[in-house]
Amino acid sequence: MKTHERLKKLRKQLGFSQAQMGKILGTDASNYSRKERGEVKIYLDEWEKLAKALGVSPGDLRDHEVKPFFQSGNPPSDHMGYANIPTFILETQKKYIEKLEQENRDLIKENNKLKNSEVS
């Protein structure tokens, strides 16, 4: 069962309305409805609020196959994004970044040589 289906099923089993869930998140029923359908992102702090209200852990509520790809903020869990990014794409991006970093180092060296030749 998908995350959003699990969220809806659990909400209904416990007798919560979408308006009540929206209040838990500090939003209105229509925005909560879009979140429940997967049309609008549910942020990590919102998952925690929903799980607490529904009496489950955030891990039990969410899909287990999603993997974190970005993390910043203090504490780190404040801004965590999730995506299913194929490994080959990540590897290709890593190689491209390494190539750009090498080109950058080469340009810095060339620039320094030009500066030194102007001074002489």
ROVOTOR-935212 format. One record per atom (N, C-alpha, C): x, y, z; residue number from 1; atom name. Coordinates in Angstrom, 3 decimals. Layout:
<rs>
xx:yy:zz:pos:site
X:Y:Z:NUM:CA $
...
</rs>
This chain:
<rs>
xx:yy:zz:pos:site
0.849:-1.183:0.000:1:N $
0.000:0.000:0.000:1:CA $
0.890:1.241:0.000:1:C $
0.589:2.189:-0.849:2:N $
1.356:3.415:-0.963:2:CA $
1.160:4.285:0.282:2:C $
2.118:5.154:0.502:3:N $
2.113:6.017:1.681:3:CA $
0.826:6.808:1.825:3:C $
0.419:7.462:0.743:4:N $
-0.761:8.323:0.838:4:CA $
-2.038:7.505:1.048:4:C $
-2.072:6.306:0.477:5:N $
-3.215:5.413:0.711:5:CA $
-3.248:4.985:2.180:5:C $
-2.059:4.695:2.717:6:N $
-1.947:4.289:4.115:6:CA $
-2.392:5.429:5.030:6:C $
-1.993:6.649:4.695:7:N $
-2.372:7.821:5.479:7:CA $
-3.891:7.993:5.488:7:C $
-4.507:7.904:4.328:8:N $
-5.958:8.072:4.217:8:CA $
-6.699:6.969:4.975:8:C $
-6.256:5.729:4.793:9:N $
-6.912:4.598:5.445:9:CA $
-6.839:4.731:6.966:9:C $
-5.683:5.066:7.480:10:N $
-5.508:5.202:8.921:10:CA $
-6.327:6.366:9.466:10:C $
-6.338:7.483:8.739:11:N $
-7.145:8.641:9.156:11:CA $
-8.616:8.255:9.276:11:C $
-9.121:7.552:8.262:12:N $
-10.526:7.149:8.276:12:CA $
-10.815:6.135:9.383:12:C $
-9.893:5.182:9.594:13:N $
-10.084:4.179:10.642:13:CA $
-10.202:4.827:12.015:13:C $
-9.443:5.899:12.218:14:N $
-9.454:6.574:13.519:14:CA $
-10.524:7.653:13.611:14:C $
-11.262:7.861:12.527:15:N $
-12.389:8.790:12.543:15:CA $
-12.012:10.257:12.447:15:C $
-10.837:10.559:11.924:16:N $
-10.426:11.949:11.736:16:CA $
-10.938:12.463:10.398:16:C $
-11.360:13.714:10.371:17:N $
-11.735:14.348:9.106:17:CA $
-10.493:15.003:8.508:17:C $
-10.593:15.354:7.237:18:N $
-9.479:16.056:6.608:18:CA $
-9.288:17.432:7.241:18:C $
-10.366:18.052:7.672:19:N $
-10.271:19.351:8.346:19:CA $
-9.489:19.221:9.658:19:C $
-9.750:18.154:10.410:20:N $
-9.022:17.937:11.660:20:CA $
-7.531:17.705:11.389:20:C $
-7.231:16.926:10.363:21:N $
-5.833:16.669:10.023:21:CA $
-5.158:17.953:9.548:21:C $
-5.904:18.758:8.807:22:N $
-5.364:20.035:8.358:22:CA $
-5.000:20.928:9.537:22:C $
-5.845:20.938:10.559:23:N $
-5.549:21.745:11.755:23:CA $
-4.277:21.262:12.442:23:C $
-4.071:19.965:12.455:24:N $
-2.860:19.400:13.058:24:CA $
-1.621:19.941:12.342:24:C $
-1.739:20.113:11.025:25:N $
-0.617:20.612:10.224:25:CA $
-0.607:22.132:10.096:25:C $
-1.655:22.781:10.607:26:N $
-1.733:24.228:10.491:26:CA $
-2.127:24.694:9.104:26:C $
-2.979:23.910:8.441:27:N $
-3.437:24.260:7.104:27:CA $
-4.935:23.982:7.006:27:C $
-5.520:24.245:5.852:28:N $
-6.948:23.990:5.684:28:CA $
-7.201:22.596:5.115:28:C $
-8.471:22.209:5.092:29:N $
-8.851:20.868:4.648:29:CA $
-8.479:20.615:3.187:29:C $
-8.621:21.625:2.335:30:N $
-8.335:21.405:0.912:30:CA $
-6.839:21.173:0.687:30:C $
-5.980:21.881:1.400:31:N $
-4.545:21.667:1.255:31:CA $
-4.166:20.305:1.818:31:C $
-4.764:19.943:2.958:32:N $
-4.489:18.617:3.508:32:CA $
-4.924:17.537:2.517:32:C $
-6.081:17.734:1.888:33:N $
-6.590:16.769:0.916:33:CA $
-5.593:16.558:-0.218:33:C $
-4.992:17.652:-0.704:34:N $
-3.984:17.540:-1.768:34:CA $
-2.752:16.775:-1.271:34:C $
-2.381:16.996:-0.022:35:N $
-1.247:16.261:0.551:35:CA $
-1.580:14.772:0.624:35:C $
-2.790:14.463:1.060:36:N $
-3.205:13.073:1.205:36:CA $
-3.269:12.358:-0.145:36:C $
-3.565:13.083:-1.204:37:N $
-3.609:12.499:-2.553:37:CA $
-2.232:12.455:-3.206:37:C $
-1.231:13.045:-2.562:38:N $
0.115:13.037:-3.115:38:CA $
0.368:14.146:-4.112:38:C $
-0.504:15.126:-4.185:39:N $
-0.344:16.235:-5.123:39:CA $
0.560:17.329:-4.564:39:C $
0.660:17.387:-3.235:40:N $
1.475:18.387:-2.551:40:CA $
2.407:17.652:-1.607:40:C $
3.657:18.107:-1.541:41:N $
4.664:17.458:-0.700:41:CA $
4.291:17.536:0.780:41:C $
4.530:16.447:1.472:42:N $
4.408:16.416:2.919:42:CA $
5.833:16.448:3.461:42:C $
6.168:17.486:4.214:43:N $
7.517:17.656:4.740:43:CA $
7.733:16.783:5.968:43:C $
8.999:16.564:6.295:44:N $
9.361:15.671:7.391:44:CA $
8.676:16.052:8.699:44:C $
8.665:17.330:9.035:45:N $
8.025:17.745:10.281:45:CA $
6.518:17.472:10.246:45:C $
5.923:17.563:9.064:46:N $
4.494:17.256:8.928:46:CA $
4.241:15.760:9.105:46:C $
5.142:14.926:8.545:47:N $
5.006:13.479:8.734:47:CA $
5.032:13.151:10.225:47:C $
5.906:13.813:10.946:48:N $
6.017:13.560:12.384:48:CA $
4.742:13.959:13.111:48:C $
4.159:15.104:12.754:49:N $
2.901:15.547:13.366:49:CA $
1.768:14.575:13.045:49:C $
1.697:14.149:11.778:50:N $
0.639:13.218:11.370:50:CA $
0.783:11.884:12.100:50:C $
1.986:11.378:12.173:51:N $
2.221:10.096:12.837:51:CA $
1.837:10.176:14.304:51:C $
2.211:11.260:14.939:52:N $
1.884:11.434:16.368:52:CA $
0.362:11.458:16.567:52:C $
-0.332:12.212:15.713:53:N $
-1.792:12.310:15.814:53:CA $
-2.470:10.968:15.561:53:C $
-1.881:10.158:14.671:54:N $
-2.473:8.871:14.310:54:CA $
-1.965:7.722:15.187:54:C $
-1.039:8.030:16.086:55:N $
-0.556:7.028:17.027:55:CA $
0.372:5.985:16.423:55:C $
1.124:6.380:15.415:56:N $
2.089:5.472:14.785:56:CA $
3.428:6.195:14.667:56:C $
4.461:5.463:14.314:57:N $
5.757:6.115:14.091:57:CA $
5.777:6.662:12.666:57:C $
6.569:7.719:12.425:58:N $
6.661:8.249:11.056:58:CA $
7.116:7.172:10.065:58:C $
7.994:6.272:10.493:59:N $
8.468:5.204:9.622:59:CA $
7.369:4.230:9.234:59:C $
6.422:3.993:10.145:60:N $
5.309:3.100:9.835:60:CA $
4.336:3.735:8.850:60:C $
4.300:5.047:8.844:61:N $
3.355:5.767:7.998:61:CA $
3.875:5.948:6.576:61:C $
5.176:6.065:6.437:62:N $
5.774:6.396:5.143:62:CA $
6.261:5.164:4.411:62:C $
6.451:5.330:3.086:63:N $
7.049:4.270:2.270:63:CA $
8.454:3.992:2.763:63:C $
8.864:2.761:2.709:64:N $
10.192:2.394:3.170:64:CA $
11.224:2.423:2.049:64:C $
10.785:2.519:0.789:65:N $
11.747:2.458:-0.294:65:CA $
12.342:3.819:-0.657:65:C $
11.846:4.920:-0.070:66:N $
12.421:6.219:-0.393:66:CA $
13.719:6.415:0.369:66:C $
14.649:7.139:-0.261:67:N $
15.967:7.335:0.321:67:CA $
16.263:8.821:0.409:67:C $
16.914:9.268:1.499:68:N $
17.254:10.685:1.582:68:CA $
18.324:11.039:0.561:68:C $
18.191:12.210:-0.068:69:N $
19.218:12.648:-0.997:69:CA $
19.745:14.025:-0.665:69:C $
19.100:14.730:0.229:70:N $
19.524:16.077:0.560:70:CA $
19.262:16.318:2.018:70:C $
20.206:16.961:2.662:71:N $
20.025:17.207:4.079:71:CA $
20.731:18.503:4.440:71:C $
20.035:19.399:5.089:72:N $
20.651:20.626:5.573:72:CA $
19.846:21.116:6.756:72:C $
20.331:22.136:7.394:73:N $
19.611:22.708:8.515:73:CA $
20.154:22.215:9.833:73:C $
19.627:22.771:10.890:74:N $
20.067:22.387:12.221:74:CA $
18.852:22.293:13.112:74:C $
18.415:21.159:13.566:75:N $
19.034:19.870:13.356:75:CA $
18.847:19.397:11.910:75:C $
19.635:18.397:11.493:76:N $
19.598:17.966:10.098:76:CA $
18.221:17.574:9.594:76:C $
17.352:17.073:10.458:77:N $
16.055:16.580:9.985:77:CA $
15.098:17.699:9.619:77:C $
15.478:18.976:9.824:78:N $
14.591:20.083:9.501:78:CA $
14.259:20.166:8.019:78:C $
15.223:19.868:7.161:79:N $
15.033:20.018:5.724:79:CA $
15.553:18.786:5.007:79:C $
14.795:17.742:5.031:80:N $
15.215:16.502:4.386:80:CA $
14.277:16.250:3.222:80:C $
14.855:16.004:2.040:81:N $
14.061:15.677:0.876:81:CA $
14.223:14.215:0.549:81:C $
13.293:13.678:-0.195:82:N $
13.352:12.268:-0.544:82:CA $
13.073:12.081:-2.021:82:C $
13.749:11.119:-2.601:83:N $
13.521:10.806:-4.012:83:CA $
14.062:9.420:-4.299:83:C $
13.561:8.837:-5.327:84:N $
14.098:7.569:-5.827:84:CA $
14.927:7.889:-7.053:84:C $
16.237:8.058:-6.845:85:N $
17.137:8.416:-7.926:85:CA $
17.956:7.184:-8.283:85:C $
17.877:6.726:-9.527:86:N $
18.659:5.548:-9.920:86:CA $
20.152:5.782:-9.710:86:C $
20.842:4.739:-9.295:87:N $
22.268:4.817:-8.982:87:CA $
23.090:5.291:-10.176:87:C $
22.761:4.833:-11.380:88:N $
23.553:5.226:-12.540:88:CA $
23.497:6.734:-12.774:88:C $
22.387:7.375:-12.445:89:N $
22.285:8.828:-12.591:89:CA $
23.192:9.512:-11.581:89:C $
23.173:9.031:-10.344:90:N $
24.040:9.607:-9.317:90:CA $
25.511:9.447:-9.683:90:C $
25.867:8.272:-10.205:91:N $
27.256:8.029:-10.607:91:CA $
27.665:8.937:-11.763:91:C $
26.783:9.119:-12.734:92:N $
27.067:9.995:-13.862:92:CA $
27.254:11.432:-13.389:92:C $
26.397:11.874:-12.494:93:N $
26.505:13.234:-11.956:93:CA $
27.804:13.412:-11.179:93:C $
28.175:12.393:-10.420:94:N $
29.410:12.459:-9.647:94:CA $
30.615:12.596:-10.586:94:C $
30.652:11.799:-11.663:95:N $
31.747:11.877:-12.632:95:CA $
31.792:13.251:-13.296:95:C $
30.638:13.790:-13.617:96:N $
30.585:15.099:-14.251:96:CA $
31.101:16.181:-13.308:96:C $
30.717:16.100:-12.046:97:N $
31.203:17.060:-11.049:97:CA $
32.715:16.956:-10.907:97:C $
33.238:15.732:-10.860:98:N $
34.691:15.546:-10.770:98:CA $
35.398:16.157:-11.985:98:C $
34.821:15.991:-13.177:99:N $
35.396:16.563:-14.393:99:CA $
35.408:18.089:-14.302:99:C $
34.312:18.680:-13.858:100:N $
34.244:20.136:-13.724:100:CA $
35.234:20.653:-12.688:100:C $
35.384:19.920:-11.596:101:N $
36.356:20.321:-10.578:101:CA $
37.773:20.301:-11.141:101:C $
38.108:19.286:-11.940:102:N $
39.439:19.213:-12.557:102:CA $
39.632:20.360:-13.538:102:C $
38.627:20.648:-14.354:103:N $
38.714:21.770:-15.280:103:CA $
38.921:23.080:-14.522:103:C $
38.250:23.217:-13.410:104:N $
38.394:24.418:-12.591:104:CA $
39.825:24.542:-12.058:104:C $
40.391:23.435:-11.569:105:N $
41.779:23.451:-11.090:105:CA $
42.737:23.827:-12.220:105:C $
42.517:23.266:-13.407:106:N $
43.372:23.563:-14.564:106:CA $
43.283:25.046:-14.948:106:C $
42.099:25.601:-14.918:107:N $
41.925:27.023:-15.251:107:CA $
42.587:27.921:-14.208:107:C $
42.513:27.534:-12.952:108:N $
43.181:28.312:-11.897:108:CA $
44.691:28.309:-12.127:108:C $
45.243:27.140:-12.460:109:N $
46.684:27.054:-12.752:109:CA $
47.045:27.938:-13.939:109:C $
46.260:27.861:-14.999:110:N $
46.523:28.659:-16.192:110:CA $
46.427:30.143:-15.876:110:C $
45.464:30.524:-15.108:111:N $
45.287:31.914:-14.706:111:CA $
46.490:32.405:-13.894:111:C $
46.946:31.571:-12.973:112:N $
48.122:31.942:-12.172:112:CA $
49.360:32.091:-13.038:112:C $
49.542:31.214:-14.039:113:N $
50.681:31.318:-14.957:113:CA $
50.633:32.640:-15.726:113:C $
49.430:32.995:-16.198:114:N $
49.270:34.250:-16.933:114:CA $
49.573:35.451:-16.044:114:C $
49.136:35.411:-14.823:115:N $
49.421:36.501:-13.882:115:CA $
50.922:36.632:-13.655:115:C $
51.585:35.502:-13.465:116:N $
53.032:35.503:-13.212:116:CA $
53.809:35.997:-14.431:116:C $
53.366:35.679:-15.636:117:N $
54.061:36.116:-16.842:117:CA $
53.879:37.611:-17.059:117:C $
52.775:38.186:-16.630:118:N $
52.530:39.623:-16.756:118:CA $
53.440:40.405:-15.814:118:C $
53.704:39.841:-14.635:119:N $
54.522:40.493:-13.634:119:CA $
55.980:40.514:-14.077:119:C $
56.453:39.507:-14.773:120:N $
57.862:39.387:-15.176:120:CA $
58.235:40.338:-16.257:120:C $
</rs>
